[in-house]
């Protein structure tokens, strides 16, 4: 099973934010395949480069299955300083 980690920034519209590794089953703490009814702790990080502007933005954070169906989708307010 492959889980896809997908991030989009809301800048008036959703803009994709590509990561070097979008496979959420690798180096995330998840044990794939996921089992229904089992609790998981998912950890992820991504770089915030100095070239990024300082701003408040909402980040749409999605974890999708191999059919690109959302397993989880959250909108998180983020402040880049």
C-alpha positions in Angstrom: 0.0 0.0 0.0 1.2 3.5 -0.8 0.0 6.5 1.1 0.5 9.9 -0.6 1.3 13.0 1.4 -0.1 16.1 -0.3 0.3 19.7 0.8 -1.3 22.7 -0.7 -0.9 26.3 0.4 -3.9 28.6 0.3 -2.8 31.8 -1.4 -6.2 33.0 -2.7 -6.4 29.5 -4.2 -4.8 26.2 -3.4 -1.2 26.0 -4.7 0.7 22.6 -4.6 3.7 22.4 -2.3 5.9 19.6 -3.6 8.0 17.5 -1.2 11.0 15.3 -2.2 9.3 12.3 -0.6 5.5 12.1 -0.9 5.3 8.5 0.2 3.8 8.7 3.7 4.8 5.1 4.4 8.5 6.0 4.4 10.1 7.7 7.4 6.8 8.8 8.9 6.2 6.4 11.8 3.3 4.8 10.0 3.2 1.0 9.6 1.7 0.3 6.1 -0.7 -1.1 5.2 -2.9 0.7 7.7 -5.4 -1.4 9.7 -8.9 -0.2 10.3 -9.6 0.7 13.9 -5.9 1.0 14.9 -4.5 4.4 16.1 -1.4 5.8 14.4 1.0 8.6 15.1 2.1 10.3 11.9 5.2 12.6 11.9 6.4 14.7 9.0 8.5 17.7 8.5 9.4 19.8 5.6 12.0 22.6 4.9 11.1 26.3 5.3 13.7 28.0 3.2 15.0 31.5 3.7 13.7 32.5 0.3 10.1 31.9 1.5 8.2 35.2 2.2 7.1 36.0 5.7 3.3 35.4 5.8 0.3 33.8 7.4 -1.1 31.0 5.3 -3.4 28.1 5.6 -2.0 24.7 4.7 -4.2 21.9 3.4 -2.6 18.7 4.6 -3.9 15.5 2.9 -3.0 11.9 3.3 -4.4 9.9 0.4 -4.5 6.2 -0.5 -3.1 4.8 -3.8 -6.5 5.6 -5.4 -6.0 9.2 -4.4 -8.9 9.1 -2.0 -8.5 11.2 1.2 -7.8 9.2 4.4 -7.4 12.5 6.3 -7.6 16.1 5.3 -7.0 19.1 7.6 -6.6 22.8 7.1 -3.9 24.2 9.4 -3.1 27.9 10.0 0.7 28.5 9.6 2.8 31.6 10.1 6.1 31.8 8.3 8.5 34.2 10.2 
